Amino acid sequence: MNCIIVDDEPLAREAIHILVEKTFNLNLLQTFNGAESAGMFLKNNPNTVDLVFLDIQMPGTNGIEFSNSIPKETLVIFTTAFSEFAADSYEVDAVDYLIKPVRLERFQKAVEKARSYSELIKIKNDPPNIETATDDYLFVKAERKMFKLYFKNILFIQGLKDYVIIHTENQKIITAVSIKAIQGQLPKDSFVRVSKSYIVNSKCIDSLDNNTIYIGMNEIPIGNIYRDYFFNEFVTKKILGK
């Protein structure tokens, strides 16, 4: 995968550069100290960059704002020194976020996630389609096939660019449909939107804190604008039964 680094701090750029060099099959094209120069590079080199490592707090255009102008084909992993900005990164289409200083193992896990999603997105699907759901399951069209998915087996759903990725224990299914459209087909008593990018099956939640939901090895951030509803209306009344 071809990548670029966008960060206003020279030491932070160098730290990510070192991690890139230690990661198999990841090619660094260039580094940038701000969104403006990075945006010009993306404009002048279309279809070249697969992945952007993007700092959130930068002078001028910040990372969240800049991410909205990045081409749909290019994936984003946010980097930040402030954990409180992590949830903000999932209010846009981001693959992952990394808290500085970034550990190599955590960095490579994020890159592997991006690589997996990139391969899925490149699959040529038939025109997107979600069949009307029954009480127990729905059919999703992907990879020229119809997949029967029982609601009880869906762990969570991630929206990424113009696709959704449906996660079960045994597979990931990607289809070209909006997260809003698939949300309308899910049982409202068990599935809840927790950020712009994520819907979770509450019956599969293993643990949670104020900012994160844990399902197996997956960490799912709770978006700021969804937090009050999730805790006050969903966790308190439906999960805790109060």
Number of C-alpha atoms within 10 A of each C-alpha: 16 15 20 24 26 27 27 19 13 11 10 20 20 14 13 24 18 12 16 21 12 13 15 11 11 18 17 17 12 14 21 19 17 22 24 13 13 22 18 10 16 17 13 10 10 11 11 16 21 19 24 23 24 30 28 26 17 17 12 11 14 16 24 22 13 18 25 11 11 16 16 13 17 20 24 25 23 24 29 22 16 12 14 11 18 23 19 21 26 25 18 19 21 22 23 23 26 21 17 15 12 16 12 15 11 13 20 17 12 17 22 14 13 22 19 12 17 17 9 18 20 9 13 12 16 13 12 16 15 18 14 12 18 13 10 11 19 19 17 23 21 20 17 12 11 14 14 12 17 15 20 13 15 21 21 24 24 21 26 24 21 14 17 24 22 20 17 17 10 7 10 15 17 25 24 22 21 15 22 14 11 20 16 11 16 21 16 11 12 16 21 20 22 24 24 22 25 23 24 22 22 19 15 17 15 12 11 14 9 9 16 17 19 15 19 12 7 12 14 23 26 28 23 16 14 14 18 14 14 19 15 11 13 19 15 13 12 15 15 8 8 8
